[in-house]
């Protein structure tokens, strides 16, 4: 019997991306018992909550899930299913590796950064209300405990993986209380890791530094909203959202999901790039201890890209299924 993993097929392009991953994992002889759980627009259409309670319970019981992107209606309607899952399962550490890939031409050579985004607080606490007609408030929630656990996750990762430097990213010059608390907490945690260099940058400067001096950066730790925005910037530096993987970790549970959203415009067109969800899946295989299969799949992906088989978003003409089949051939060959 294989490892149990919950699977959310997602909205928009989610189901076609999941089909690609299933095919590649099968070709790599990955033994997983998928447990399908529901969330997203389908649930709303059926009159259920966007993330039903039994989905939360099942993921909590199994401990690991692979999730394709889900759509959140903009400016109206239900809460984000993605944020709901992260908050209800207390998946506080969103970890997003940003690494150059072979055959993907960008101005940013030798990218190798890991983003640690705090995943449960900040403006994502979803505490919003109208004060009076025409005046809206959103609360930015930062706690010492929340800042401490993401800072520790970043430093511990740096220590365990032989990384040299952690940079905390904030806007404590303006939000002196909330971002000040985040920064002071990172500074305090840094003292427990004397072998790791610690720096901090204001978020706007960090964005500029990333595209001018990316080789100076190693691990970035950020509150939720800056982490969200800088992740997409970094995904662009890799070559686009179709390439950038991610994982959300809590104490007893992890959900693996790509940085990108459901790209609904492309749904059903057999066009989108499965690389981001594939690299997300190999992060999951590492978490499950399947290191040989992880290496084999990443090798097959690198070889496919290096040979020039690419989807539209990175300058190729291959469809999702052609790209998927090329990776499967590399695995079998
Ligand atoms: P998006 O990431 O879905 O798409 C933005 C653009 O990025 C697309 O138009 C496309 O050009 C490109 N892109 C994204 N994924 C790609 C892929 N795999 N291959 C090639 N190109 C790809 O962002 P959006 O359009 O702002 O959001 C669409 C929906 O997704 C919204 O409802 C949003 O709330 C949701 N969303 C979900 C998640 C998640 O599930 N974790 C994350 C971000 C956004």
Boltz pocket constraint, residues with backbone or C-beta under 6 A from the ligand:
constraints:
  - pocket:
      binder: B
      contacts: [[A, 68], [A, 69], [A, 70], [A, 71], [A, 72], [A, 73], [A, 74], [A, 82], [A, 240], [A, 241], [A, 242], [A, 243], [A, 257], [A, 258], [A, 259], [A, 260], [A, 261], [A, 262], [A, 263], [A, 264], [A, 265], [A, 271], [A, 272], [A, 273], [A, 274], [A, 276], [A, 313]]
      max_distance: 6.0
